[in-house]
Amino acid sequence: MKAVIVFVFTMLTATVFGQNKYNYTKITEIEGTSFVISTIESWGKSESAKNQYWLFIDTKNGQVNRMELPVGGWFNSRPEQVKIDELDINIILVAVQCIDMDGKNGIDYSDPRQIAAVSTDGTKRTQLTDDKLYVLSWAVNKKTGTLVVTGYYDLNNNRKYDITDKNEISIYDLKTLKLTTKI
């Protein structure tokens, strides 16, 4: 009898808590502005992010601008502010996965990662890197106001990084948000 009661309560607990939905929020200040970014990740029972978006909140007047990725897309990094007063640059950079390369299974870890630039108020988003470039790493040179990105193109379409793929280094001007050099 004792075992049956323990089993019933265990199943009841697992069923009730398995239905919960959690929203995880991280707050990031945007230096030099009145905005903060609230990163929202809504998680469900399947333990995969159902929806990720950013809220750009103006702390002076409470106005909110929402930036979403396509369904199934997600942010691969926290927002990184690039503020270079001498060059009049103040933007947010982030790595995202928002393109389903095979068009079958939705966006997953084997799809390419892109770099996006977002205005400090969240009203404009510009994808800097090519859709088919798998971004491996990136760094900002604050002296020149450029973004250097390393990555590769999957030439044999096997969704793996191997010897047949084409490596690339790209340099972007953060003032114009344009590609300046490919190496």
Buried (B, 14 or more C-beta within 10 A) or exposed (E): EEEEEEEEEEEEEEEEEEEEEEEEEEEBEBEEBBBBBBBBBEBBEEEEBEBBBBBBBBEEEEEEBEBEBEEBBBBBEEBEBBBBEEBEBBBBBBBBBBBBBEEEEEBBEBBBBBBBBBBBBBEEBEBBBBEBBBBEEBEBEEEBBBBBBBBBBBEEEEBEEEEEBEEBEBBBBBEEBEBEEEE
